[in-house]
Amino acid sequence: MGSYGPSIEENLIDDAIHARLELLRKSPCGREDDLPFFVADMNKIIQQHQRWRNALPGIHPFYAVKCNPDPKLLRLLADMDVNFDCASLAEIELVLSMGIDPSRIIFAHPCKAPSALDIAARRGVRWTTFDNSEELIKIQRISPKMELLLRIYAQDHTATINLSEKFGAPLEIAPILLEEASQLGLKIVGVSFHIGSGASDPNAFVKAVKHAKRVFNEGQSLGFDMKILDVGGGFDDIKFETMAHCLREAIAHEFKSRVTLIAEPGRFYASGFYTMVCQVIARRIQKRDGRNLPDMLYLNDGIYGCFSARWSENRVFEPILVQPRGTFMPAPREWKPHRYSIWGPTCDSIDFISKGVLLDQEIMTGDWLKFQDMGGKP
């Protein structure tokens, strides 16, 4: 069997990239040349949503807005009946400014600024999370009518970002917090957890669901109407169906009675939305102690921009040379594999994207490199 060529979507993305480059060539050395740009793929979002519906049909996604707040993305998700996980007042106001009803928002941050809590409550946001006593006191003082989800500690040691270091009440603390909420006259309606960004161990979901059920029972014993389970985010794209299967099985085993199920996927939806295109603004040929070292390529974006996942989670970025089209003549080059280190534009020596990239031809200053799956940040 022969190899498959580019998909229709990939060809359309390449067409959009070259249309943009044609515009840039009309004003060489313009300021726009110094800026990376993105091409968005709406079809990718629709495909991911269909995967979600197939694998987790009973869990309503609340997209994590912090991952990518592009209004076009938010509008598409809203039209597909996806709701929104907002972690800041700015995110809440952005979603509301699009005419989206506040009932479709969860303020999913366990430690909120008082002003954000006050404005969110007055704007009609109903649900929020907490994981500590101080937050309960704050909520009772500012927004006592909001419905609360207790965020419990959960962890997947395979996760690229371990959120449990910052949030989540330990299981032994949960009954104390529930009792305090009862004494304060607050309304607890469920439990939330997050096993970590980029998690890939299905057993982490199984353990977290068991713990959530235990907290459900403790809340019900205090008279709370426990009806919502928020299973968080962190869904690994490659292992999504496997993780989803284990999550479904765990919920079916632990929760025999009906419960409202929600989740907070972010990069699962957003990552494939953007292809990023960066220009090689400089190249440095290295010779040291008589040795030829990999040439250094400097791009117009780096770890202080859209490549922050390099340092935050050791993500490996794989550049693809944008091949010239039409009458544009590329600079003379060697048509054989070359190894490069790739750097961002700042003077900071930690601003590197990769130190060992093998490309199938020589790369020159002025070339453009594309990076796929750049639609979501940690």
N, C-alpha and C positions, 0 to 999 in steps of 0.2 A: 504493500500500500504506500502511496506517496504521502509526503508530509502536507499538513494543512497550511494554507497561507493565512494572511491576516483576516480577521473577521470584518464584517461590514462596519461594525462600530469602530474598529481600529482604523479602517480606511477613512471614515468620516472624521475621526479625530485628527489624523494626519492631514486631511484636506484643510481643516480649520487652522492647524498649526502653520501650514504653508501660506494660507491666505494672510495670516498675521505677519509672517516674515516678509511677504511681499510689500506690505505697507511699511514695515520698518526699513526696508532697503531704499525706499524713496526719500528717506531723510537720514543718511548715514551719520553716525556719531551723535544722533539725537538722544535726548534724555531717556526716551522709551527703550533704547537699546540697553540701558543699564538696569532695566527692571525685568524680572522673570514674569511669566504670565501663565495662566491656567486655561485649560479647555475642559468644560464640564460635559459629562455624559449622563443625561437623564435616564437612559435605558438601563444603566447599571443599577440605579436606585430601584427601578421597577423590578428588575431581576432579583435583587436582594430581598425586597419585600415579599415576593412570591416564595422565595426560599423560607422566609420566616413563617409565612402562613402555612406552608406545607409541613414544616418541622415543629412549630409551636402554635398550633391553631387556637389553643385556648388561652394564650397569654397575649395581652394587649401591649404593643410596644409604645413606650414613651421615649421618643428620641432625645438623647443627651445633647442639648443645644450647644454646650461648650465645645463639643467636638468639631463642629463646623456650623457657624451661624448664618451662612449664606441664605438670604431671603428666598432665592429661587429654590433652593433645596428644601427649606422649611415649607414653602407653599406646596411643593409637590408632595411632601410627606403628609401635610395636613389634608390634601385632597384625597389621599389614600387611606384616610382615617387613622393615621398615626398621631398619637398625642405627644406631649413634650415634658421632658425632665429639665427643669431650669435650676441652675446652681447659683444664680445671682439675680439681683434686681434688674440689671441691664438686660439679661436674657428674658426675664419675664416681660419687661416692657416691650422688647422687640417682638415677641410672639403676640402679645396683645395688640400691638400697633398694626398687625396684619389682619385684625378682625377675628382672631381665633378666640373662642370662648374660654374664660378662665377655668371652667370646669375641666378643661383638657390639659391642665398644667399641674404638675407636682413640684413643689419647691423642695427639691431633694438635696438639701445641704443640712447636716446635723448641727452646724454652728453658724448661725446667721447674725448679721449686723442688725441691731434693733430697728433702724430706719427701714431696712429692706423687709423685715418681718411685718412692720406696721403697714407699709405701702402695699405689700403683697396681699395682706388680709383685706385692706380696704378696696383693693382692685378686684376682689372676689376669688382669689386663689384659695382653695379649700383644704388641700392636703400639704403637709410638710413632715419632715423627719426630725428626729432628735436622738441623741445617744448619751446624754448626761443630765445630771440634776440641775446645773446652772441654766441649761437651755429650757428646761421645764418651767423654772421660775420666770425666765424672760418671757416665754410664751404666755404664761398665766397673766403676766402684767400687761402685755401688749396686745395679744391676739388670742384670747381665751376660747374663742369659738371655733378655731381651726381644728381640723381632724388630724390626729397624729399617728405616724408610724414609727415604732421603735426600731432603730437600726442596730442590729446585733453584729458582733464580731464574726467575720468569716474570712477564710484565707485559702488560697491555692498557692502552694510554694513554687509552682511552675509559672506563675503570672509574671509578666514583664514589669508591671507596676503594682506593688503591694499596697493597696489602699487601707488595709487593716492596721498599718502603722499609725494612721492618722484618725480613722473613724471606726466606730462600732463598739457597742457595749458588750463586755464579756458576759457569758451566759449566767454566771453567778450574780452579776449585778442587775440583770434584767428584772427579777422580781422586786428588788428595792425600788427601781425606777417606776415600775408599774404601780406600786403601792403609793409612791409619792405623787404620781399623776392623779391617782384616785383621790388622795387627800386634797389636792389642789383643784379638784372639780374639772379636770381636763378630760378630753374625749380621745381615747386610744382606739384606733380602728384596725390596726394591723401591724405587720412586721416587715422590715426591709433588710436586705443584706447585699453585699457586693463582694464577690470572691477575688476580684482583682482584674486589672486590664490585661488582655491577652492571655487569660487563663486557659489551660488546656487539660487539666486533670478532672475528669467527670466526677470522681469521688468527692471533690470539694463541693459540688452542688448537692450531692446526696447528704453529706454531713450538715451543710447549711440548712437544707430543708428540714431535716430532723430537729435541729435546734430551733428553727422557726416554729415548728409545730409545738414544741415544748413551751415556748413563750406564748403562743396562742392559748394553750390550755391554762397557763398562769393568768393571762389577761382575762379570760372568760370566768375564771374562779373569782375574780374581783368585780365582775359585773360588766366588763367592757364587751361591746359588740365587735368582736374580732372578725373582720370580713375581708381584709385585703392582704395579699402576700406579694411583695415587690422583690423579685429575684435579681434585681440589679442589672449590670452589664458585663463587659469584658469578654464577649463572645468571640472566640478565635474563628476567623473566617474559614481556615482550612479544615478545622475539626468541628465546625458548627453542627453538622447533623449528628455526629456522635455525642457531643455535649448535650444537644437538645433532647436526644433520646433518653439519656440518663436523667436529665432534669424532669422530663415528663413522667418517667417511671417513679422517681422519688416523690413527686407531688401526688401521683395517684395512690401511692402506698401510704403516705402520711396523712393526706387530707381526704377523708372519706366524704365529708359534707361539703356542700358547695362553698367556694371561696372565689373572690375576684382576684384574678392573677394579672399582674403587670410586670414589665421589665423596662430597663433603661439602656437599650443598645445605642452605641454611638458610632464608633468606627465600622462596625458591621455594615451599617448603612452608608456612611459617608466616605469611607476610604477610596472606593473606586470612582467617586464622583468627579475627582479632578485628575487630569494629567498635567504635570508641571513642566514647563520648558524654561531652561536657564541657558544663558550665553556664557561661553568661555571668554572671559574678559582679559585673561593673560595666561601665558605659559612660561614656565621656567625650566630650562634644560639643566639637569643636575650632573655634575661630575665632581667626585670627591675622592681624594687619595688614589687617583688614577682609575677609579671605577665609574662605570656608567650606572646611575641610579634611575629609578622611575621618574619621568618628567612630572612636574607639578602643574596641575590645571587649577586656575582660580575662577570661580563662578560668581555670578551676581546675586547669590543668596547662599546662606550657610546655616550654622546651628542656632544662630540668634534669630533666624526666620523660620522657614518651613522645614528645616532639617533638624529641628530640636530633638526628634526621637533618636537621633544618633547617640547623644549623650544620655538621654533620660532612660532609654531602654535598649541601647545597643542595636538599634535597627540597622540593617544592611541595605544601602540604597544602590540600585543597579541602573546606571545611566544607559541610554540608547541614543546613538548619534542620529540626529535628524538629517536624513539624506537630502541633498539639494535636488531641486526639480527645475524643469523648464530651461530657460536660457542662463540661469545663474551658474557661473563657473566657480567651483571651489578652488581654494589655494592648492598648489601642488603638494602632494603628500605621499608617504609610503603606504602601500596597500598591503600591509602585513600586521599581525597582532602587535600591540604596544601595551605596556603596563604603566598605569598612572596612579599618582596620589591626587585626590581631588579636595580642594580647599574652598572655604567661604571667602567673602570679600574683605573681612575685617583684618586688623593688624594683630589680632589675638591668635596665638599659636595653637590654642585648643579648638579653633574654628576650622576643623577638617571634617569632611563628609565621608571620605574613605581613603585608606592608605594603600590599597592593593587592588585596583580595578584593571582587568584585562579587557581591552577593546580590540575589535578585529581590524582596526586601521589606525593610522596616525590621526591625532586630534590637533587642530590648529586654533589659534586665537581667532575669535569671530564665529566659530562653530556653535551650534545650539545642541544641547543635550536634553532629552526628555526623560522624566521619571514618572512611572505609573503609580497608581494607588496613593495619591498625595492629598486626598480629600479630608482626612481626619487627623486631628492632633490628639496627644495623650490627654 
